């Protein structure tokens, strides 16, 4: 039996699926991942600092204008469109089988594809708020601002994305744990499962089928019911709902 056929049978026999995805879900939409040779971290090296520092809370506080320059150049892909993975997951949710999409991505492509119940562990580029009065702003406001984006009250408008040194949103984390712990099938795609605390979510899964779809190996491959080392859009596009 082929691995695609195995995946099809798992999906057909499940009625409480949760999907957990990382940067690899969006690479087929032209958004680079973080750690590969062509990834975002590699592109940031030209700035003469460690990538982790450039997108840290400390750097945001100490070098705010430079942070926004890096952010707009390297982390925002406004014209990116959903790929077959996003579209198939939205279809799965519409069918009633998929209960939640949990994502480490900040690009909003799951919602653009039609997914409704999306838990964004690391926030979203599409939500931005004033740090003084909490007024909300859209992505265009950030992109069209010169230097540091400012609210009409004078406060800095910060993207609602989780930087290094910042905690994940507790409510989002708790909802994610709840969905995973009640799922009969957990499909994990496009993530190397090395970034914590997000990667630790897999430990809350008590269901029957753990499916890992990633181009490279992960530390959890030996625990999975099915491992597919391929691009996730290629894989999910072959699934029939």
ABEGO torsion letter per residue (X at the ends): XBAAAAAAAAAAABABBBBBBBAAAAAAAGBBBAABAABAAAAAAAAGBBAAAAABAAAAAABAAAAAAAAAAAABBAABBBBAAAAAAAAAAAAGABABBBBABAAGAAAAAGBABBBBAAEBAABBBBAAAGBBBBAAAAAABBEBBBBAAGBBBBBBBBBBGBBBBAAAAAAAAAAAAABABBBBBGBAGABOAAAAAAAABABABBBBBBABBBAAAAABABBBBBBAAAAAAABBX
